[in-house]
Amino acid sequence: MSDFTLSDLEAIVARRALVAPEESWTAKLVAAGQTKAAKKLGEEAVEAVIAAISGTRKTSPTRPPICCTICWWC
């Protein structure tokens, strides 16, 4: 089991948010604002649920927590 924590994720998001939006998906989402980040969180969560019930891995299971952290960080 990993020792990776939500605090680690928040630190990564904070670091990536400081670069130019053209260089980072996170920076682009932060620059778009909390409403856009919340919309992306909803989209990613729905995709994760669909993937979970269909047994596919077409989406990354890390995207919803990342989007949630970005939304909170905005």
C-alpha positions as CSV (number, residue, x, y, z in Angstrom):
1,M,0.0,0.0,0.0
2,S,1.2,3.5,-0.9
3,D,2.0,6.2,1.6
4,F,0.7,8.8,-0.8
5,T,-1.8,11.1,0.9
6,L,-4.3,13.7,-0.1
7,S,-1.8,16.3,1.3
8,D,0.7,15.0,-1.3
9,L,-1.9,15.4,-4.0
10,E,-2.7,18.9,-2.8
11,A,1.0,19.8,-3.0
12,I,1.2,18.5,-6.5
13,V,-1.9,20.5,-7.6
14,A,-0.5,23.7,-5.9
15,R,2.8,23.3,-7.7
16,R,1.2,22.6,-11.1
17,A,-1.2,25.4,-10.8
18,L,1.6,27.9,-10.8
19,V,2.9,27.1,-14.3
20,A,1.5,28.5,-17.5
21,P,-1.9,27.1,-18.5
22,E,-0.5,26.0,-21.9
23,E,2.0,23.7,-20.0
24,S,-0.3,22.0,-17.5
25,W,-3.8,20.6,-17.6
26,T,-4.1,21.5,-13.9
27,A,-3.0,25.1,-14.5
28,K,-5.5,25.4,-17.3
29,L,-8.3,24.1,-15.1
30,V,-7.4,26.4,-12.2
31,A,-7.2,29.4,-14.6
32,A,-10.7,28.6,-15.8
33,G,-12.0,28.9,-12.3
34,Q,-13.9,26.9,-9.7
35,T,-17.1,26.5,-11.7
36,K,-15.2,24.9,-14.6
37,A,-13.2,22.8,-12.2
38,A,-16.5,21.6,-10.5
39,K,-18.0,20.8,-13.9
40,K,-14.9,18.7,-14.8
41,L,-15.1,17.0,-11.4
42,G,-18.7,15.9,-12.2
43,E,-17.7,14.7,-15.7
44,E,-14.8,12.7,-14.4
45,A,-16.9,11.2,-11.5
46,V,-19.6,10.1,-13.9
47,E,-17.0,8.5,-16.2
48,A,-15.4,6.7,-13.2
49,V,-18.8,5.3,-12.1
50,I,-19.6,4.1,-15.6
51,A,-16.2,2.4,-15.9
52,A,-16.6,0.8,-12.5
53,I,-20.0,-0.7,-13.3
54,S,-19.1,-1.8,-16.8
55,G,-15.9,-3.3,-15.8
56,T,-13.8,-1.2,-18.2
57,R,-10.8,0.9,-17.4
58,K,-11.3,3.6,-20.0
59,T,-10.9,6.3,-17.4
60,S,-8.2,6.9,-14.8
61,P,-9.4,6.2,-11.2
62,T,-7.2,9.1,-10.1
63,R,-9.0,11.8,-12.1
64,P,-12.0,12.4,-9.8
65,P,-9.7,13.0,-6.7
66,I,-7.5,15.2,-8.7
67,C,-10.4,17.2,-10.0
68,C,-11.8,17.5,-6.5
69,T,-8.5,18.8,-5.2
70,I,-8.3,21.3,-8.0
71,C,-11.8,22.5,-7.3
72,W,-11.0,22.9,-3.6
73,W,-7.8,24.6,-4.4
74,C,-9.5,27.2,-6.7
